[in-house]
Amino acid sequence: MMNATEPNGLSENAKALMLGISPRILLAAVAASFLLGGCSDQAVETAAVAPAASVPPVEKSSIIDDASMADETAGENWLAFGRTYSEQRFSPLDQIDRDSVTELGVDWYLDIPNARGLVGTPLVVDGVIYFNESMNRVHAVDLRTRKQLWMYDPRVAEETGTDLRAGWEHNRGIGLWKDKLYVATWDGRLIAVDRATGEELWSVRPFPAEEPMYITGAPKIFKGKVLVGNGGTENGPNRGYVTAYDAETGEQAWRFWIVPGNPADGFENDAMRMAAETWTGEWWKFGGGGNAWHGFTYDPELDTLYVGTGNGAPWNRKVRSPEGGDNLFLCSIVALDPDTGEYKWHYQTTPGETWDYNSNMDIVLADLEMGDRTVKALMHAPKNGFFYTIDRETGKVLVAEPFSKVTWASHVDLETGRPVEMPGQRYEDGGPVRVAPSPWGAHSWHAMSYNPVTGLAYVPALHFSIEFFDHGVDPATWESSRFEGDTTAVSLDLGEGEAPYMGSLQAIDPTTGSIEWEVPLAGKWNAGTLTTAGGLVFQGRADGDFVAYDAKTGEELWRKNLGLGISAPPITFEVDGVQYISLLVGWGGGAAGIAGNLEVEHGWAYGRHTRRLVTFSLEGETVLPPQSPPEAVRPIVIEHFDVDADLAVQGADEYGRCGSCHGPGAKSGGMAPDLRASAVVGSAEAFAAVVRDGAKMANGMPRYAHLTNNQLTALQHYLREQAELALAE
Ligand code: HEC
């Protein structure tokens, strides 16, 4: 029996990967390493999983198609990312309700060795739960026997190539259609596997592995097509797009570019011709951005696809479009024909954006009673701090109210649909100027849900400001370089004190935009929500508490600490007449890396806590094995190492490429080891083996093959300086 990830060593799984052991053997080895708990006399028992060959195939009785994915009334399965096409994450199940929820307990759990940040939404069909974990590995587990049926490993570390990649080893979900399951990977593949056996059926590349992009979003499937986008706006000269593939064969059906390319090359379509009118200068040299990495919603009633688009590349409009302009289709909801990818309409939430206010957040569909009519509406709470309710037949904005402190605009003019900007907030003169929300947004990818019974949307909200300044960047000479993130603006000085708290759970009435109730939270990045016909809202938190609230009033009804920060949203489903709630427990996500200095306070140090899938029911009485208590990382003393101040200054510069995983100032939020506590940093050989030669690539530590000895030494000195500063505190 194997334990969870060995903190700083290579796990068995990783060693196997690096040794190139065949996937079949690896599969059996990993399967056997699972720990299963619950529903037995012993708290923990080994899951005796047979090798793949003798596992009976998953029985497929439910048909996963447009009709079943649109069916709001069937609660047994959880077929799609947002449960149904509407993305409401509302379940009609009500066995667990406001009264009975006090009886909720852990029914069973599954340890997930080698996993790190878990942010995905599991899917359930016909008594099988499917989920994805670190490095895009996918698991199928029988909900009756609680045994693993198969594991599929797309061997991402091998595919990412030998060079740098931003820290997005996590992924928010998978997709199902008929007999197949779809997974999209960090290195940019879309893969179909047989959902009965986990066998790979086909694999296509929306972009080559060498491109400075990645996929972290769940593939969305509708009408026999699979849609994927990509991220990477900050990582190079990227031009965003979404691509639809035939779900059966993997053949490309269509592609929609989000921003126009070089006019000299001709435009792909009229939409790009129209968009180009809103750009100035030579934007195509910078890519333009707009990358769609998360929010895609298919609307079966209006047969329309809504795509939430990203921010500009680079962030600073002065650089990419120096004479101004709205820069379509950045920060927009773009409505497309799902069969052809043809443009229908768009609504731009932040024209000419310059603050990273992307509109990639989820897009939730509902019929709303507004005034004397029923509106076919969509709801959207993007980073820019306004909650939008939009008529999805026309694209007209009906409600746009701030749900967090907003300083960049006074309000949205509902006549024109445009925000009314506040003077000085664009840092045109270089700044610094303090702006709210921050580039983290007032809401990010953490799922919001909508309950048609209460008429409320439940939003995990963020409340920060930040200083924008652009270090006198020269638009004439600035170039974006591949894989070396540069935003051309912003300080990392996140403002506290804009609100008395930096995270909260909000219940928003989409017909008015008013906040009906709000629960201030101690942590910042709290997980996505689930709401049910039982009158409940569930949310996991950064501090490890899993909490149920009264959906109408926000009153807390139940709470359980799961021993590790929660970053993934819960789902609910039914097996043999019993309602269950499942969620992945595994602190992670971009913020735990890039804002590690802010997240270090939680004490979820890298490699110390076991990642789990935890399932609850009203009969559940299983005791979870205890986790290490949250604890701040203690920097270590390395006697023989004398820090050279000049080298440390140079190293601080080099460290720019490391901070997205190891945290600013080498303070890790838990996505990677805290390098102030790493003995490896004290040894030139060990450091080079890891950083330059890729000894830990299989676990998500990139290989920086081009770094010179001098650069490596500078990094060591910077890291030791940070350790010594912390030790001296
Ligand atoms: C994409 C995320 C990511 C980036 C970027 C990254 N690392 Fe890492 N790093 C990791 C992870 C994850 C591990 C732990 C791997 C494991 O568990 O074996 C790690 C491990 C290490 C270790 C070994 C620590 C120990 O004590 O075992 C060192 C040293 C290190 N990284 C240095 C760097 C440096 C220097 C940079 C920048 C040049 C960098 N890393 C960039 C993710 C990253």
Boltz pocket constraint, residues with backbone or C-beta under 6 A from the ligand:
constraints:
  - pocket:
      binder: B
      contacts: [[A, 6], [A, 7], [A, 8], [A, 9], [A, 10], [A, 165], [A, 166], [A, 167], [A, 168], [A, 654], [A, 655], [A, 657], [A, 658], [A, 659], [A, 660], [A, 661], [A, 662], [A, 671], [A, 672], [A, 673], [A, 675], [A, 677], [A, 678], [A, 679], [A, 680], [A, 681], [A, 687], [A, 690], [A, 691], [A, 696], [A, 699], [A, 700], [A, 701], [A, 702], [A, 704], [A, 715]]
      max_distance: 6.0
